[in-house]
Amino acid sequence: YNTTNTKILLIFNMSPIKECIKKKKVNTNPIWIMRQAGRYLPEFRKIRKKNPDFIKLCLNKNIVPEITLQPLRRFDFDAAIIFSDILMLPYGLGQNVKFTKGFGPSLDKTSIKLMKSVNKVEFSKRLSPVYKSLNIVSKDKILKNKDLIGFVGAPWTILVYMQNRQSPKKTKALNNFSFKKTFTQTEEIKAIKIITNFLKLHIKKQVDNGATVIQIFDSWAELLRTEKTREKFIYKPNKELVDYTKKLGVPVICFPRGVENYKRFCNVVKPDAVSIDYNVNPKKIIKQINIPVQGGLNPKVLLSDKNKIKKEALKYLEIFKDHPYIFNLGHGILPETDPEKVKYLVNLVKDFK
Ligand code: 1CP
């Protein structure tokens, strides 16, 4: 083969998600689901029961590849997402993280001094099992013509967990999210810089070990209520990571959950695709942005009957009929979801013409 032939072959073999993101192809209807490897699957719960320490589980390269592939053994998803967590970053930066049932994450106290004391070699070493797991998964035949998604939390969301040391859900008062501050304003800027640099390393390591798409989760973008603070903590840091990932030659999807201004986010950050949350009006967004869109369907819909699932899923498929669209939910799948309903949804999406 000469290089031209090889290139043709590569284009021919492009995965459905890449055809959508890179070639802006419509009606290929790729699908994967946020938190697709997790508690709604009995085969996951069985493993989880025997592995009470969640961080340790994420660092177990003998188990993580199998958990990552569990959903693909059941459903015709177009991607696997590495079983890990956005909070592996604070862990890599020396801040211990614990998960308790019914409470969620608890993080030890950190400081700029502690964060500065960790170098890249140490960080990579602490997280090396994650990269090893990606490497193992990337070689699995089940991923033929499918993607392997690596991910990170965005700097703002990571900063929130590092300072608040628990979920902002737990510190919510009178409908206003409040969160604890560990850092002064000057320190916050320093912390964001350190976090961003290590997120780049974390992205690079995931790509080097076989991730073919990167998703950036800014799950707590909604905590910032002014454009001025969003510029500083949401748009700018996301853009830096998007630019970096693009340079690595890998498509990057952003999920700025609850960001008020998706249009502005896309114009400034320019991700290859944007994942929308369930509060976004799909009809409106399609008029505002011209990049490929992912997601939107409320995860609660999967708790209802098949007729309702069909109606709601078709709504998204119809609206995005002429727009590059990756089917997904508007947030993570709920643990109480019946896997049969997921099967029903996947078949519905795949059969949609
Ligand atoms: O108790 C358990 O069994 C652990 C539950 C669990 C799971 C299955 C947690 C704890 N994390 C995960 C896996 C996970 N987390 C994945 C795996 C890949 C997949 O199948 O999708 C991913 C992508 C994440 C990302 C993640 N973790 C986010 C971003 C997405 C989102 O939900 O907005 C966030 C915010 C976290 C933090 C986190 N980890 C776990 C919990 C319960 C939480 C949320 C805490 C909170 O409410 O703030």
Residues whose N, C-alpha, C, O or C-beta is under 5 A from the ligand:
A	BS01	1CP	I33 M34 R35 Q36 A37 G38 R39 R48 I81 I82 F83 S84 D85 I86 G104 P105 S167 P168 K169 F217 S219 G332
